[in-house]
Amino acid sequence: MGGETNFRQRVCAVKWGEMSLVSLYLSVVTGIVVALQYAAVTPFFSTSGMDVLVPFGSFFRSLHFYTSQGFFVLCLCHFGAILLDKSYLRLSFGKWLPLVVSIPFALLLLFSGYVLRGDATGEMAGIIAENICLAIPVVGDLLNNLLFAISSEGMKRVYANHIIGFMVAWGVLCWDHVRKYRANIRDHGLLVCFYFVLSLIVDAPMEPETLSVSHIQGPWFFIGLQEVLIYIQPFWAGVVYPLSFLVGLILLRDEERLGRFAVYYSIIWLLVYIVLTVIGLGR
């Protein structure tokens, strides 16, 4: 019975992974279409103008948005399924570490897409990201210049990292794991149809450049961190706090006492972050 349960969990993990890759394929293809219409010097106007001036522009922008969201969410589901069936214990530390490190790059890939819109949410997300980088001692300026540099370069650096840097980094880290999967779009027709129908009836969000409110929420996955920043200094809230979760995931590979501690710590971390996100949504 236990063997059958483990088999079903492994199949579930594979399915999540395949759907995540299918979403990524669609995101890349639609991203090329969107990139051809995007101008880094006028991010808000080129993005909003895409909806009204480019034939099917709204559909392709929405399809890129929803498939990107789907890629990240399904990637997390795949990662969670791996943790549940404990298949990560069959991986060597040298293979487990790159998979954990790939999570921030998947997050940055999605996050930079929000910033590139140049609307109220993207502008706020960019400002917070720069302040977090600059709060890091010694290497803060270097890291900000490498990842964002919005104040000095506008969206040029973010744009380059979104279409090349973050994607390449994620691909290199995950390649040994991803190449085992044979994700075929034809095998996931329902998922593809869902993305197409959703993109046809619900436009991707695009907020005005400025909103007459005192609190602007960042992307949905960023709200918990934004809430932490209210109570703690940027370096501890934006760097140490998230890194502690990654360290916990890395330590899961240890099968002894340290691994059991990492399990409890990771669960508590997630619960706290969910509570913070709910609080942030209520603001």
Secondary structure as the mmCIF struct_conf table of DSSP 4:
data_model
#
loop_
_struct_conf.conf_type_id
_struct_conf.id
_struct_conf.beg_label_comp_id
_struct_conf.beg_label_asym_id
_struct_conf.beg_label_seq_id
_struct_conf.end_label_comp_id
_struct_conf.end_label_asym_id
_struct_conf.end_label_seq_id
HELX_RH_AL_P HELX_RH_AL_P1 GLY A 2 GLN A 37
TURN_TY1_P TURN_TY1_P1 ALA A 40 VAL A 41
BEND BEND1 THR A 42 THR A 42
HELX_RH_AL_P HELX_RH_AL_P2 PRO A 43 LEU A 53
BEND BEND2 VAL A 54 VAL A 54
TURN_TY1_P TURN_TY1_P2 PRO A 55 PHE A 56
HELX_RH_AL_P HELX_RH_AL_P3 GLY A 57 LEU A 84
TURN_TY1_P TURN_TY1_P3 ASP A 85 LYS A 86
HELX_RH_3T_P HELX_RH_3T_P1 SER A 87 ARG A 90
BEND BEND3 LEU A 91 LEU A 91
HELX_RH_AL_P HELX_RH_AL_P4 PHE A 93 ARG A 117
BEND BEND4 ASP A 119 ASP A 119
HELX_RH_AL_P HELX_RH_AL_P5 ALA A 120 LEU A 134
TURN_TY1_P TURN_TY1_P4 ALA A 135 ALA A 135
BEND BEND5 ILE A 136 ILE A 136
TURN_TY1_P TURN_TY1_P5 PRO A 137 VAL A 139
HELX_RH_AL_P HELX_RH_AL_P6 GLY A 140 LEU A 147
TURN_TY1_P TURN_TY1_P6 PHE A 148 PHE A 148
HELX_RH_AL_P HELX_RH_AL_P7 ILE A 150 GLU A 153
TURN_TY1_P TURN_TY1_P7 GLY A 154 MET A 155
HELX_RH_AL_P HELX_RH_AL_P8 LYS A 156 ALA A 160
HELX_RH_PI_P HELX_RH_PI_P1 ASN A 161 GLY A 165
HELX_RH_AL_P HELX_RH_AL_P9 PHE A 166 VAL A 178
TURN_TY1_P TURN_TY1_P8 ARG A 179 LYS A 180
HELX_RH_3T_P HELX_RH_3T_P2 ILE A 185 HIS A 188
HELX_RH_AL_P HELX_RH_AL_P10 GLY A 189 ILE A 201
BEND BEND6 VAL A 202 VAL A 202
HELX_LH_PP_P HELX_LH_PP_P1 ASP A 203 PRO A 205
BEND BEND7 GLU A 209 THR A 210
BEND BEND8 SER A 212 SER A 214
HELX_RH_3T_P HELX_RH_3T_P3 TRP A 220 PHE A 222
HELX_RH_AL_P HELX_RH_AL_P11 ILE A 223 TYR A 231
BEND BEND9 ILE A 232 ILE A 232
HELX_RH_AL_P HELX_RH_AL_P12 PRO A 234 PHE A 235
HELX_RH_PI_P HELX_RH_PI_P2 TRP A 236 VAL A 240
HELX_RH_AL_P HELX_RH_AL_P13 TYR A 241 LEU A 251
TURN_TY1_P TURN_TY1_P9 LEU A 252 ARG A 253
BEND BEND10 GLU A 256 GLU A 256
HELX_RH_AL_P HELX_RH_AL_P14 ARG A 257 LEU A 281
TURN_TY1_P TURN_TY1_P10 GLY A 282 GLY A 282
#
